[in-house]
Amino acid sequence: MAHPASQKEEGFTYQDYLSWPDDERWEIIDGQAYNMSPAPSIKHQNIVGNLYVKLKTHPENPSYTGISPTDVVFDERNVVQPDVFVVCDRDKLKETHVAGAPDVVIEVISPHTEIKDRREKLRLYERFGVQEYVIVYPEREYAEVYRLENGRYHAPEITNWDETLELKTINLKIPLWEIFEKTPPEKPEQES
């Protein structure tokens, strides 16, 4: 028997999504269903966990920090499960999901999700007003930050593993070497 996601030509909705098996992970972007398997790598999950801890324990962060699998429902035809996200408006927090755009979304690239994360999700997050969208590349050890300016994302700011990632929306600086679990870079010697 075919999965329900393969049987609906007019596009899927959040109501369809709620009827799918709990042991499967799917996202819907503009009515199109995307299967989220296979499971991410250990390296991917370590990076997700490290980012979550940094955001969750940020002393100035009065907002909610979420981690996948948590449903973020933008509207009836757009439901995703970002790896890590921050919601500043607690009214968006519902018992079973987040209703509306998070302020910060972080996606850690997997080989099978890279195109979707860089294309469909980038457009989705821009359209719904995610203030900062961070894409982390585990194998290449850097991150791209897209910031919303006048309703648009422009060229990303690129941060290498030995640099500090800045999330302006929540006033947080994250040393990426800690996220990638690498030896801190040596500080340059001070000139006399």
N, C-alpha and C positions, 0 to 999 in steps of 0.2 A: 504494500500500500504506500502511496506517495505521501510525503509529509504535507501538512496543510499549507505550508509556505510555498509549495510548488503548484498550488491549485487555483490561485486567485489572480485573475488577469487585471482587474481594475485597481489593484494595489491593496495593501494591508493597512489596518488601523490598530490602535492601541487595544481595542476590544478583541480583535483577532488574536493579538499577541497574548492577551491574558488567558486565552483558551488553549495555548500550546503547552506541550509537556514541560513540567518543571525541571526535568533532568537535561533539557536542551537549552542552550544560550543563543538568543537571536537579538538582532537590532533591526529597527525599521527606520529607513531614511527615505523621505519623500515617497512613502508607501511601498518601497522595495525592501524585502527581507534579506538580511545578511546573517549567515550562520557564523557563530564565533568559535567554532572548534577548528583545529585541535587546541588543547590546553596550551597556555603559554609556557615558555622555558623557565627553568629555575632562575637564570640570570634576570629575565624579564620580571619575575615575581619578586626577586630581591630588590630590584630598582623600585618597583611599585611600593613595596613595603617601606623602604627607606624614605621615599618621598612622602608617603602617608604620615610616617612618624614625625618628620620635620614639620609638616603642615599642622598636624594635630597638636603638637607640643609648642607651637609658636606662641610665646607669651602675649603678644599683642593681637592674636587672632580670636575675635569674639564670634566668629562665624562657625558654620558647620563644615567639617571636612569629611568627605565620603570616599569610598573605595568600591571598586567593582567586586561583585555584581550588585549594583544598586541601579534601579531604573531611573533615568532622567527623561521625563515626558515633556517635550517641547510643545507638542500639540498631538492631535489624534493620529497623524501620519508620520510622526518622528519620535522614536523612542530609542535611546542609546544607553550603554553602560560604560561610561568613561573609566579609565583605570583609576584615576584620582581626581577629585574635584573639590572646589570650595564654593559654598553658598553663603553669601552675606545676609540675605533677606530670609530670615527664619520662617516667614509666612509661606515660603515655597515648599517647606518640608511637610509632607503628608505622611500618614502612617505607613504606606507601602512604597512611596516613591517621592521624587523631587518633581514638582510641577513648575516648569519654566527653566530658564537658562541659569546655570551656575555662573559665578563671576570669574572663576579660574577653572580651566579643564586641562588635565595633563594626560596625554596618551603616550604609552611606551610602545614603540614599534615592534611588531612581530612580522616575520616574513610574509605571512598570509593576510595581514591587515594593513600593510604599509600604504598601498594605493588608496584604500578606503579612508585611512586616517589622514592622508595628505591631500585628498581631493574631496570626497563626499563630506567627510566630517568637517574639514576646514570650511567649506561653503555653508554647511549647516550651522556651525558655531558662529560664523560671521553673521549670517542672516538673522539669527535669534539673539545676537548681542552679547555673546560671551566676551568679557573684557580682555582676558588673556588666554590664549591657547598655546600650550607648550607641547611640542613633539620631542620625545627623547629617543635617541638612537643608541640602543645598547651595544651593538657591535662596533659602531663608529665612535662611540663615547663622546657625544655632544648633544646639545639640545637647541631647538629653534623656538623662539618666542614670537608669536603673532599678537600684536596689541591692536585693539579696536580704536580707530581714530576716524571720527566723522562717519561712523557706520561701516567702515571698511578695514580689512586687514591689508597692510602693505608688506613690503619685504621683511622677512623675519630678522630678529636679532639672534645671532648665533653665539652660543656659549660652549667653549670646549671643556673637557673634563677637569682641567686644571684651573678653571676660572669659576667665578661666582655667578650663579643664576639669580637674577633679580625679578621678583614678582611685585610690581609696583602697586597693583590693586589691593594687596594685603600688607604691603610694606615689609617684605621678607626677602632676605638674601640667603641663598642656599649654596654652600660650597659643593660643587658637583663632584669633586673627588670623594666626598663622603657618600654621595649617592651611588657612585660607581665602585665604592669600596677600594679605592686606590690610595697609595701613599701621597700625603699632601705635597704639593710642589714646594721646592725650596724658595725661600724669600730672597730676592736680590739683595746683595750687600749694599748697605747705605754708603753713599759717597761722602768723603770727608770734606 
